[in-house]
Amino acid sequence: IYPMDKQGVYMGDGGKVITKDGAPNMSYFNERFLRLPDSLTREGNCYLSLSTGEMFSYNQVAADPGLSSKIDFGIYRVYNPDVKNAQGAVTSYAHYRYYLYSLSKSPLPFNHFDISSWTKRGTLFSNRLATGSTEFPKFTSGSTIANAASKATINQLGPVEIALQLVNGGNAPAPIANSMVYFKTPEGKYGVVYLSSIGANYKTGQYLVFQMKSQK
């Protein structure tokens, strides 16, 4: 600010400091731990809201179906056994492939839960990009997210493969970590979800760690 009187003479600043706080135009949610869906206990958080950062278990949403309107995607994994050639030699060792999917997908790729009464958000996703560790930190505002995401093809409800993990050594493809996927919400907001790691512990079992950034 450059204050002047009627004659256009600079009046000085009086040593005052003026701070202007602007509302952020980007949401950032760090370290959201999602567990693989458990068809027995149904207790693990296997659903995620990209706009609020909330995580949900099947039991939680089944008890309050209104929460389903917040869910943008769920996760699951598929086991792939050893692949052998005609001579019996293993050409690809057993591994798991991990996927995210919109609950609007029909038919559902993971159909062990009854979600017939739930609201299905139609969030769309891109294919996986293997550049998450280098690209994700570059998204520092809603405009940088929109500029990048609007150039990507974001047109699927899933399933989108986001990770691969060997079961027991061998020559299957290397584990996919640091995966990144662009998304577009039904409200037209662009964002990016980043899978930073896969882990496990004796209490919760297997889990995937996500970070998300999106336009506000």
Disulfide bonds with the S-S distance in Angstrom:
none
